[in-house]
Amino acid sequence: MMGLGITEILLIFLFVIFFFGGAKKIPMIAKGLGTGIRNFKGELKKPESTNDDETSENSSDTEESY
């Protein structure tokens, strides 16, 4: 018969969120999503040398435990 496309599924999803969650929760969800993305991008921009230091410390700890 007739299948649901991505547009129809998206509209149904938005309607359900709006109907059950209310209009007041949508800005809070969007703000949380934006904050999460901003934090993720900030972590990606940090220098990789800090990650290398942590990795070398962890590898020396595991070598000593054997």
C-alpha positions in Angstrom: 0.0 0.0 0.0 1.3 3.4 0.9 4.6 3.6 2.8 5.6 6.4 5.1 8.4 8.5 3.9 11.0 10.3 6.0 8.9 13.6 5.8 5.8 11.9 7.2 7.7 10.2 10.0 9.3 13.4 11.0 6.0 15.3 11.0 4.4 12.6 13.1 7.4 12.6 15.5 7.2 16.4 15.9 3.5 16.3 16.5 3.8 13.6 19.2 6.6 15.6 20.9 4.5 18.8 20.8 1.3 17.1 21.9 2.7 15.1 24.8 5.7 17.2 25.8 4.1 20.6 25.4 5.5 23.7 23.7 7.5 24.7 26.8 9.8 21.6 26.7 10.9 22.1 23.1 13.1 25.1 23.8 14.6 23.3 26.8 15.4 20.2 24.6 16.9 22.4 21.9 19.0 24.3 24.5 20.3 21.0 26.0 21.2 19.7 22.5 23.0 22.9 21.6 25.0 22.8 24.9 25.9 19.2 24.3 27.1 20.0 20.7 29.1 23.0 21.9 30.8 21.0 24.6 31.6 18.2 22.2 33.2 20.7 19.7 35.2 22.3 22.5 36.6 18.9 23.5 37.6 18.2 19.9 39.5 21.5 19.7 41.7 20.7 22.8 45.3 19.8 22.0 45.9 16.1 21.6 49.0 16.2 23.8 46.9 16.0 26.9 45.3 12.8 25.6 48.8 11.3 24.9 49.9 12.1 28.4 47.0 10.3 29.9 47.5 7.3 27.6 51.1 7.0 28.5 50.3 7.1 32.2 47.6 4.4 31.8 50.0 2.1 29.8 52.7 2.4 32.5 50.2 1.5 35.2 49.1 -1.6 33.3 52.7 -2.7 32.7 53.5 -2.4 36.5 50.5 -4.4 37.5 51.7 -7.5 35.6 
